Amino acid sequence: GVFVVLTGQIVFGVLGFLCFGYDIGAIITFTLSKGVIGSLAQIAVSLCVYLTYPLMFYVAVDILIVPAKDIFTNFHSFTVEFWLRTTLVMLTFMFAVLIPHIDLFIALIGALTSSSLALIFPPMA
């Protein structure tokens, strides 16, 4: 399993480099042509992120909701969860705006987490 994941990552990276050369961007969809195909790819990625954002935050909210409800006991449960979710979304927005080279930061986080998820954790199970 690890070999298949590692091979897939290497093949994708090499094909991206062979296709675009040294002009490749940190985010490969930004490197695509400005035509219909490139625009469709960027729209598809944007929709994917937009539609899966609640799914990505599910675990974080699930972990943080219990302490938040304990702290704000005089508020309704729905209100606490609403403001927790709103605060987390605003924090990610602020990180995206305030970090000058967000593409490098995203690449670093992606490399660290995806390597751990794909290569280290499966053999441990």
C-alpha positions, 0 to 999 in steps of 0.5 A, a space after each residue: 500500500 505504501 509503495 502504491 501511494 509513494 509511486 503515485 505521488 512521484 509520478 504525479 510530481 514528475 508528470 507535472 514537471 515534465 509538462 510545465 518545466 521550471 515555470 510550474 507554480 506551487 499550486 498546479 492548477 494556477 499553472 494550467 492554461 487560461 483557456 476553458 480547461 484551465 478555468 474548469 479545473 480551477 472551478 472544480 477545485 474551488 467547488 471541492 474545497 467549498 463543499 468539503 470545508 464543513 467535513 474538514 472542520 468536523 473533527 476540529 469542532 467535535 474536539 473543541 465543542 465540549 470544552 466550549 460548552 463547558 466554558 459558556 454554560 449560560 448560552 444555548 448549545 446551538 449558539 456556542 457551536 455556531 460561534 465556534 464554527 464561525 470563529 474557526 472559519 474566520 481564523 483560517 481566513 485570517 491566516 490566508 490573508 496575513 501569511 505572505 506566501 500562503 502557497 509555501 505554507 500550504 505546501 509545507 503543511 500538505 507535505 508533512 501531513 500527507 506524508 504522515 497519513 500516507 506513509 507512516 500511519 498505515 504500517 502502524 495499524 
